[in-house]
Amino acid sequence: MRRIIPLSLLALLLGAPAVDAHAFLDHAEPGVGATVRIAPRELTLTFTERIEPAFSAVEVDDAAGNRVDKGRILLDGKDGATLHVPLKPLGAGAYEVKWRAVSVDTHKTEGSFTFHVAGP
């Protein structure tokens, strides 16, 4: 019993380590900067942490600034860290992806990247 009290006090003084998790983009399909031959029907974004889709957003625009995503994101229930973004039919050209992710512990990250669809 004598050892438990000093160890308990030491644990209280040191405290628990802070957790500072953020949902950073781990990978995407099509990949960041990739050129694909076949236009994708959806964009897939996988993050390093589980995310909260109600507070996250993804927008995909063509080179003229026209929005080409279908305006919704779907959370993959298998890992809670992957978003599926349905796309309208894409032609050849460059596309910009702008994303904002909020992890389940409420940390926000955002970023953008481009991918290209090769011409015929």
C-alpha positions in Angstrom: 0.0 0.0 0.0 2.9 2.4 0.8 4.2 2.0 -2.8 0.9 2.6 -4.4 0.4 6.1 -3.0 3.8 7.6 -4.2 3.3 6.0 -7.6 -0.2 7.4 -7.9 1.1 10.9 -7.0 3.9 10.6 -9.5 1.4 9.6 -12.2 -0.8 12.6 -11.4 2.1 15.0 -11.5 3.4 13.8 -14.8 0.0 13.6 -16.3 -1.0 11.8 -19.5 0.7 12.6 -22.7 -1.2 15.0 -25.0 -2.9 13.5 -28.0 -2.8 15.8 -31.0 -4.1 13.7 -33.9 -5.0 15.3 -37.2 -6.5 13.7 -40.3 -3.9 14.3 -42.9 -4.3 13.0 -46.5 -2.5 9.7 -46.7 -3.3 8.9 -50.3 -5.8 9.5 -53.1 -7.0 7.6 -56.1 -6.4 9.0 -58.7 -3.1 9.9 -57.0 -1.8 13.4 -56.2 -0.3 14.7 -59.5 -1.2 11.5 -61.4 -2.2 11.2 -65.0 -4.8 8.6 -65.7 -5.8 7.2 -69.1 -9.3 6.3 -68.1 -11.5 9.0 -66.4 -12.5 7.9 -62.9 -16.1 7.6 -61.8 -15.1 8.5 -58.3 -12.3 10.1 -56.3 -11.1 8.2 -53.2 -9.3 10.1 -50.4 -7.8 8.1 -47.5 -6.7 10.0 -44.4 -4.4 9.1 -41.5 -7.2 9.3 -38.9 -10.9 8.5 -38.8 -12.9 11.5 -40.0 -16.3 13.1 -39.4 -18.0 13.4 -42.9 -20.7 15.8 -41.7 -18.0 18.4 -41.1 -15.7 17.5 -44.0 -15.9 18.5 -47.7 -14.4 17.7 -51.1 -14.8 19.8 -54.2 -13.4 18.8 -57.7 -13.2 21.4 -60.4 -12.1 21.2 -64.0 -9.6 23.7 -65.6 -12.5 26.2 -66.3 -13.5 26.2 -62.7 -16.7 24.1 -63.2 -17.5 21.7 -60.4 -17.4 18.1 -61.6 -18.1 16.2 -58.4 -21.7 15.2 -57.7 -21.8 17.3 -54.5 -21.7 14.5 -51.9 -19.1 12.4 -50.1 -19.5 8.9 -48.8 -17.6 7.6 -45.8 -16.2 4.1 -46.1 -17.5 2.2 -43.2 -14.6 -0.3 -43.2 -12.0 2.1 -41.8 -13.8 5.4 -41.1 -10.8 7.2 -42.8 -11.7 6.9 -46.5 -14.0 9.2 -48.4 -15.6 8.3 -51.8 -16.5 11.3 -54.0 -18.8 10.4 -57.0 -17.8 12.3 -60.1 -19.6 13.5 -63.2 -18.3 12.1 -66.5 -14.8 13.6 -67.0 -13.1 14.5 -70.3 -9.4 14.9 -70.9 -7.8 17.7 -68.9 -6.6 18.8 -65.5 -8.8 18.6 -62.3 -8.2 20.3 -59.0 -9.3 18.6 -55.8 -9.9 20.8 -52.7 -10.5 19.0 -49.4 -11.2 19.8 -45.8 -11.2 17.0 -43.3 -12.3 17.1 -39.7 -11.1 14.1 -37.6 -13.4 12.5 -35.1 -11.5 14.3 -32.4 -12.4 17.6 -34.1 -9.0 18.6 -35.6 -9.3 20.3 -39.0 -6.9 19.9 -42.0 -7.3 21.0 -45.5 -5.4 20.9 -48.8 -5.6 20.6 -52.6 -4.0 18.8 -55.4 -4.5 18.1 -59.1 -4.7 15.1 -61.3 -5.0 14.8 -65.1 -7.0 12.7 -67.5 -5.0 12.0 -70.6 -6.6 12.7 -74.0 -7.5 10.1 -76.6 
